[in-house]
Amino acid sequence: MAGLACADHLSSQFDISIFDKSRGLSGRLSTRRARAAGGAGVQPHASAHGFDHGAQYFSATHSAFVDWLGPFEASGHVRRWQPLMVDIGKAGVTPRPPTEKLVFAPTMNTIGKALLAGRPTWRLYLDTPIDQISGTPGAWRLNADATEDDAFGPFDLIVAAVPAPQAVALLPQTDVTARLQDVEMLGCHTLMLGYTAQQEVTADWQCAHFDDDVLGFAVFNHNKPGRGNDAALVVQTRHAWSQAHIEDEVDAVAQEMKRRFGELTGLSVAAEAYDRVHRWRYASTPQPLGDAFLLDAAQGIAAIGDWCLGSKVQDAFLSGYRLAARLNAQ
Protein backbone atom coordinates (compact mmCIF):
# COMPACT_ATOMS: atom_id res chain seq x y z
CA MET A 1 0.00 0.00 0.00
CA ALA A 2 2.81 2.44 0.79
CA GLY A 3 4.43 1.88 -2.59
CA LEU A 4 1.14 2.09 -4.49
CA ALA A 5 0.14 5.32 -2.77
CA CYS A 6 3.52 6.92 -3.40
CA ALA A 7 3.69 5.86 -7.04
CA ASP A 8 0.15 7.02 -7.75
CA HIS A 9 0.71 10.49 -6.32
CA LEU A 10 4.06 10.87 -8.09
CA SER A 11 2.95 9.72 -11.52
CA SER A 12 2.09 13.21 -12.79
CA GLN A 13 5.74 14.30 -12.44
CA PHE A 14 7.74 11.06 -12.61
CA ASP A 15 8.01 8.03 -14.85
CA ILE A 16 7.18 5.08 -12.60
CA SER A 17 8.78 1.63 -12.48
CA ILE A 18 7.66 -0.84 -9.82
CA PHE A 19 9.63 -3.94 -8.81
CA ASP A 20 8.23 -6.75 -6.69
CA LYS A 21 9.84 -10.06 -5.81
CA SER A 22 6.42 -11.77 -5.72
CA ARG A 23 4.10 -12.95 -8.45
CA GLY A 24 1.57 -10.27 -7.52
CA LEU A 25 1.55 -6.70 -6.28
CA SER A 26 0.20 -6.80 -2.76
CA GLY A 27 2.75 -7.02 0.08
CA ARG A 28 0.82 -7.77 3.26
CA LEU A 29 -2.44 -7.09 1.43
CA SER A 30 -2.13 -10.69 0.30
CA THR A 31 -4.65 -13.35 -0.65
CA ARG A 32 -4.05 -17.01 -1.28
CA ARG A 33 -6.41 -18.82 -3.62
CA ALA A 34 -6.16 -22.50 -2.75
CA ARG A 35 -7.50 -25.46 -4.64
CA ALA A 36 -6.98 -29.11 -3.88
CA ALA A 37 -3.72 -29.18 -1.97
CA GLY A 38 -1.59 -32.25 -1.43
CA GLY A 39 0.13 -32.97 1.82
CA ALA A 40 -0.50 -34.70 5.09
CA GLY A 41 -4.09 -34.68 6.23
CA VAL A 42 -5.35 -32.75 3.20
CA GLN A 43 -7.72 -34.43 0.79
CA PRO A 44 -8.36 -33.38 -2.84
CA HIS A 45 -11.24 -30.97 -3.12
CA ALA A 46 -12.57 -29.30 -6.24
CA SER A 47 -13.78 -26.02 -4.77
CA ALA A 48 -11.60 -22.96 -4.31
CA HIS A 49 -10.91 -21.37 -0.94
CA GLY A 50 -9.72 -17.81 -0.47
CA PHE A 51 -7.58 -16.68 2.44
CA ASP A 52 -6.66 -13.06 3.10
CA HIS A 53 -3.59 -14.10 5.06
CA GLY A 54 -2.11 -10.65 5.71
CA ALA A 55 -4.22 -7.60 6.56
CA GLN A 56 -7.80 -8.67 7.32
CA TYR A 57 -9.64 -5.36 6.99
CA PHE A 58 -8.94 -1.67 7.48
CA SER A 59 -10.40 1.70 8.37
CA ALA A 60 -10.20 5.04 6.56
CA THR A 61 -10.38 8.17 8.69
CA HIS A 62 -7.89 10.51 6.98
CA SER A 63 -9.42 12.63 4.21
CA ALA A 64 -6.65 11.85 1.72
CA PHE A 65 -7.16 8.10 2.13
CA VAL A 66 -10.95 8.44 1.98
CA ASP A 67 -10.70 10.45 -1.25
CA TRP A 68 -8.24 8.00 -2.82
CA LEU A 69 -10.49 5.04 -2.01
CA GLY A 70 -13.58 6.74 -3.44
CA PRO A 71 -13.27 5.59 -7.07
CA PHE A 72 -12.42 2.05 -5.94
CA GLU A 73 -15.51 1.91 -3.76
CA ALA A 74 -17.60 3.20 -6.67
CA SER A 75 -16.27 0.34 -8.83
CA GLY A 76 -16.94 -2.27 -6.13
CA HIS A 77 -13.31 -2.91 -5.27
CA VAL A 78 -13.81 -1.46 -1.77
CA ARG A 79 -16.68 -2.90 0.26
CA ARG A 80 -18.03 -2.06 3.69
CA TRP A 81 -18.37 -4.84 6.27
CA GLN A 82 -19.82 -4.95 9.76
CA PRO A 83 -18.70 -8.33 11.10
CA LEU A 84 -19.96 -10.11 14.18
CA MET A 85 -16.97 -9.68 16.49
CA VAL A 86 -16.20 -11.23 19.86
CA ASP A 87 -13.47 -11.41 22.47
CA ILE A 88 -12.48 -14.91 23.56
CA GLY A 89 -10.46 -15.54 26.70
CA LYS A 90 -10.52 -16.96 30.20
CA ALA A 91 -13.83 -15.22 30.87
CA GLY A 92 -15.43 -16.93 27.87
CA VAL A 93 -16.93 -15.25 24.82
CA THR A 94 -17.86 -11.57 24.99
CA PRO A 95 -19.53 -9.79 22.04
CA ARG A 96 -17.95 -6.58 20.77
CA PRO A 97 -20.04 -3.58 19.69
CA PRO A 98 -20.67 -3.54 15.92
CA THR A 99 -18.02 -1.60 14.02
CA GLU A 100 -17.87 -0.98 10.29
CA LYS A 101 -14.72 -2.16 8.52
CA LEU A 102 -13.49 -1.85 4.93
CA VAL A 103 -12.15 -4.65 2.75
CA PHE A 104 -10.89 -4.80 -0.79
CA ALA A 105 -13.03 -7.07 -2.97
CA PRO A 106 -13.19 -9.72 -4.16
CA THR A 107 -9.83 -10.23 -2.39
CA MET A 108 -7.50 -8.02 -0.36
CA ASN A 109 -4.87 -8.08 -3.12
CA THR A 110 -7.41 -6.68 -5.59
CA ILE A 111 -6.26 -3.11 -4.99
CA GLY A 112 -2.92 -3.56 -6.76
CA LYS A 113 -4.59 -5.06 -9.81
CA ALA A 114 -7.32 -2.42 -9.88
CA LEU A 115 -4.85 0.46 -9.61
CA LEU A 116 -2.48 -0.92 -12.25
CA ALA A 117 -5.38 -1.40 -14.67
CA GLY A 118 -5.79 2.38 -14.78
CA ARG A 119 -2.07 3.21 -15.00
CA PRO A 120 -0.94 1.90 -18.41
CA THR A 121 2.27 3.96 -18.46
CA TRP A 122 3.71 2.33 -15.32
CA ARG A 123 6.37 -0.29 -15.88
CA LEU A 124 5.77 -3.31 -13.67
CA TYR A 125 8.33 -6.02 -12.96
CA LEU A 126 6.98 -8.98 -11.00
CA ASP A 127 9.03 -12.00 -9.89
CA THR A 128 11.96 -9.58 -9.84
CA PRO A 129 13.75 -9.54 -6.47
CA ILE A 130 16.14 -6.59 -6.30
CA ASP A 131 19.18 -7.52 -4.25
CA GLN A 132 21.63 -4.75 -5.05
CA ILE A 133 21.59 -1.03 -5.83
CA SER A 134 24.54 0.37 -7.73
CA GLY A 135 25.44 3.60 -9.49
CA THR A 136 25.51 7.14 -8.19
CA PRO A 137 22.94 9.77 -7.15
CA GLY A 138 20.81 10.69 -10.15
CA ALA A 139 21.87 7.52 -11.98
CA TRP A 140 20.91 4.63 -9.69
CA ARG A 141 20.65 1.13 -11.06
CA LEU A 142 18.73 -1.79 -9.61
CA ASN A 143 20.28 -5.21 -9.96
CA ALA A 144 18.45 -8.51 -9.88
CA ASP A 145 20.41 -11.61 -8.89
CA ALA A 146 23.38 -9.36 -8.06
CA THR A 147 24.54 -9.23 -11.67
CA GLU A 148 25.04 -6.21 -13.89
CA ASP A 149 23.44 -8.20 -16.72
CA ASP A 150 20.04 -7.84 -15.04
CA ALA A 151 20.38 -4.17 -14.09
CA PHE A 152 17.53 -1.68 -14.49
CA GLY A 153 17.88 2.07 -14.72
CA PRO A 154 19.25 4.63 -14.46
CA PHE A 155 16.80 6.18 -11.99
CA ASP A 156 16.72 9.60 -10.34
CA LEU A 157 14.99 8.33 -7.23
CA ILE A 158 14.80 4.99 -5.42
CA VAL A 159 11.95 4.43 -2.95
CA ALA A 160 12.12 1.29 -0.83
CA ALA A 161 8.57 0.32 0.16
CA VAL A 162 9.65 -2.74 2.13
CA PRO A 163 10.01 -3.73 5.80
CA ALA A 164 12.64 -1.63 7.57
CA PRO A 165 15.16 -4.48 8.13
CA GLN A 166 15.05 -5.33 4.42
CA ALA A 167 15.55 -1.67 3.50
CA VAL A 168 18.64 -1.55 5.73
CA ALA A 169 20.14 -4.49 3.87
CA LEU A 170 19.29 -3.14 0.41
CA LEU A 171 19.82 0.63 0.38
CA PRO A 172 23.18 2.41 0.03
CA GLN A 173 24.55 3.83 3.27
CA THR A 174 22.92 7.25 3.75
CA ASP A 175 21.10 9.17 6.47
CA VAL A 176 18.08 7.01 5.60
CA THR A 177 19.76 3.73 6.53
CA ALA A 178 21.08 5.25 9.74
CA ARG A 179 17.51 5.99 10.87
CA LEU A 180 16.23 2.62 9.72
CA GLN A 181 18.42 0.91 12.29
CA ASP A 182 16.04 2.17 14.99
CA VAL A 183 12.97 0.35 13.62
CA GLU A 184 12.08 -3.03 15.15
CA MET A 185 9.58 -5.29 13.41
CA LEU A 186 7.93 -8.44 14.75
CA GLY A 187 6.73 -11.51 12.90
CA CYS A 188 3.38 -13.27 12.66
CA HIS A 189 2.13 -16.72 11.65
CA THR A 190 -1.11 -17.18 9.71
CA LEU A 191 -2.94 -20.51 9.76
CA MET A 192 -5.25 -21.15 6.79
CA LEU A 193 -7.88 -23.89 7.05
CA GLY A 194 -10.26 -24.78 4.24
CA TYR A 195 -13.26 -26.98 5.01
CA THR A 196 -15.28 -29.14 2.66
CA ALA A 197 -19.01 -28.69 2.17
CA GLN A 198 -19.59 -31.86 4.18
CA GLN A 199 -17.84 -30.53 7.26
CA GLU A 200 -19.90 -28.74 9.87
CA VAL A 201 -17.95 -25.70 11.11
CA THR A 202 -20.26 -23.08 12.52
CA ALA A 203 -19.72 -20.32 15.04
CA ASP A 204 -21.82 -17.44 16.32
CA TRP A 205 -19.06 -15.00 15.37
CA GLN A 206 -17.22 -13.95 12.23
CA CYS A 207 -14.14 -12.35 13.81
CA ALA A 208 -12.59 -13.21 17.16
CA HIS A 209 -9.94 -11.40 19.20
CA PHE A 210 -8.18 -13.68 21.68
CA ASP A 211 -6.94 -12.87 25.16
CA ASP A 212 -4.16 -15.41 24.86
CA ASP A 213 -0.37 -15.71 24.77
CA VAL A 214 -0.35 -17.61 21.45
CA LEU A 215 -3.30 -16.52 19.32
CA GLY A 216 -4.38 -12.99 18.53
CA PHE A 217 -7.13 -13.08 15.93
CA ALA A 218 -9.33 -15.32 13.77
CA VAL A 219 -11.78 -14.67 10.97
CA PHE A 220 -14.04 -16.76 8.79
CA ASN A 221 -12.77 -15.27 5.56
CA HIS A 222 -15.69 -16.39 3.41
CA ASN A 223 -18.01 -14.06 5.36
CA LYS A 224 -16.34 -10.97 3.92
CA PRO A 225 -18.16 -9.18 1.08
CA GLY A 226 -17.47 -10.55 -2.38
CA ARG A 227 -15.91 -13.82 -1.24
CA GLY A 228 -16.95 -17.35 -2.12
CA ASN A 229 -19.01 -19.74 -0.04
CA ASP A 230 -16.39 -22.36 0.78
CA ALA A 231 -15.66 -22.21 4.50
CA ALA A 232 -12.22 -20.63 4.97
CA LEU A 233 -10.76 -19.90 8.40
CA VAL A 234 -7.77 -17.62 9.00
CA VAL A 235 -6.05 -17.63 12.40
CA GLN A 236 -3.17 -15.32 13.35
CA THR A 237 -0.76 -15.37 16.27
CA ARG A 238 0.35 -12.77 18.76
CA HIS A 239 3.36 -10.96 17.34
CA ALA A 240 5.47 -11.50 20.45
CA TRP A 241 4.80 -15.26 20.36
CA SER A 242 5.64 -15.48 16.67
CA GLN A 243 8.86 -13.55 17.14
CA ALA A 244 9.94 -16.02 19.82
CA HIS A 245 9.18 -18.90 17.42
CA ILE A 246 10.11 -17.25 14.12
CA GLU A 247 12.70 -19.90 13.22
CA ASP A 248 10.59 -22.89 14.33
CA GLU A 249 9.44 -25.42 11.76
CA VAL A 250 6.07 -24.30 10.40
CA ASP A 251 4.56 -27.75 11.02
CA ALA A 252 5.28 -27.39 14.74
CA VAL A 253 3.84 -23.88 14.72
CA ALA A 254 0.71 -25.14 12.93
CA GLN A 255 0.15 -27.86 15.50
CA GLU A 256 0.41 -25.42 18.39
CA MET A 257 -1.91 -22.92 16.71
CA LYS A 258 -4.52 -25.59 16.00
CA ARG A 259 -4.28 -27.01 19.50
CA ARG A 260 -4.78 -23.60 21.07
CA PHE A 261 -7.60 -22.61 18.70
CA GLY A 262 -9.46 -25.83 19.50
CA GLU A 263 -9.07 -25.25 23.22
CA LEU A 264 -10.29 -21.66 23.05
CA THR A 265 -13.22 -22.13 20.66
CA GLY A 266 -14.21 -25.79 20.71
CA LEU A 267 -14.27 -25.74 16.90
CA SER A 268 -12.77 -28.40 14.68
CA VAL A 269 -9.39 -27.77 13.07
CA ALA A 270 -9.54 -30.97 10.99
CA ALA A 271 -9.88 -29.10 7.72
CA GLU A 272 -10.00 -31.58 4.85
CA ALA A 273 -9.62 -29.19 1.92
CA TYR A 274 -6.68 -26.97 2.88
CA ASP A 275 -4.27 -26.74 5.80
CA ARG A 276 -1.23 -24.44 5.64
CA VAL A 277 0.72 -21.90 7.70
CA HIS A 278 2.37 -18.77 6.30
CA ARG A 279 5.18 -17.08 8.19
CA TRP A 280 5.50 -13.31 8.04
CA ARG A 281 8.94 -12.29 9.26
CA TYR A 282 7.95 -8.61 9.40
CA ALA A 283 4.32 -7.96 10.27
CA SER A 284 4.09 -5.32 12.98
CA THR A 285 6.00 -2.43 14.51
CA PRO A 286 5.86 -2.12 18.31
CA GLN A 287 7.39 1.36 18.22
CA PRO A 288 6.81 3.24 14.92
CA LEU A 289 9.52 5.50 13.55
CA GLY A 290 7.40 8.61 14.18
CA ASP A 291 8.06 10.24 10.79
CA ALA A 292 5.92 9.51 7.75
CA PHE A 293 8.94 8.73 5.56
CA LEU A 294 12.71 8.83 5.36
CA LEU A 295 14.30 10.85 2.55
CA ASP A 296 17.82 11.77 1.58
CA ALA A 297 16.97 14.22 -1.21
CA ALA A 298 20.58 14.81 -2.23
CA GLN A 299 21.15 11.10 -2.72
CA GLY A 300 17.73 10.35 -4.22
CA ILE A 301 17.03 7.60 -1.67
CA ALA A 302 13.83 7.17 0.36
CA ALA A 303 12.09 4.55 2.49
CA ILE A 304 8.40 4.22 3.32
CA GLY A 305 6.07 1.73 4.96
CA ASP A 306 3.42 1.30 7.62
CA TRP A 307 6.28 0.98 10.13
CA CYS A 308 6.80 4.73 9.83
CA LEU A 309 3.50 5.55 11.53
CA GLY A 310 2.08 2.31 12.90
CA SER A 311 1.07 -1.08 11.51
CA LYS A 312 -2.23 -0.37 9.74
CA VAL A 313 -3.22 -0.09 6.08
CA GLN A 314 -3.95 3.63 6.46
CA ASP A 315 -0.51 4.12 8.05
CA ALA A 316 1.06 2.61 4.96
CA PHE A 317 -1.00 4.80 2.63
CA LEU A 318 -0.12 7.98 4.50
CA SER A 319 3.57 7.13 4.47
CA GLY A 320 3.62 6.88 0.67
CA TYR A 321 1.23 9.80 0.19
CA ARG A 322 3.27 12.19 2.32
CA LEU A 323 6.56 11.27 0.67
CA ALA A 324 4.98 11.96 -2.73
CA ALA A 325 3.72 15.31 -1.49
CA ARG A 326 7.23 16.27 -0.38
CA LEU A 327 8.81 15.19 -3.67
CA ASN A 328 6.18 16.92 -5.78
CA ALA A 329 6.83 20.15 -3.90
CA GLN A 330 10.58 20.14 -4.65
Salt bridges, closest charged atoms under 4 A:
ASP8 OD1 - ARG119 NE 2.62
ASP52 OD2 - LYS224 NZ 3.06
ASP52 OD2 - ARG227 NH2 2.77
GLU73 OE2 - ARG80 NE 2.73
ASP87 OD1 - ARG96 NE 2.89
GLU100 OE1 - ARG80 NH1 2.88
ASP212 OD1 - ARG260 NE 2.78
GLU247 OE2 - ARG281 NH1 2.91
ASP248 OD2 - HIS245 ND1 2.70
GLU256 OE2 - ARG259 NH2 2.65
GLU263 OE2 - ARG259 NH1 2.54
GLU263 OE1 - ARG260 NH1 2.57
ASP275 OD2 - LYS258 NZ 2.73
ASP291 OD2 - ARG179 NH2 3.03
ASP306 OD2 - ARG28 NH2 2.21
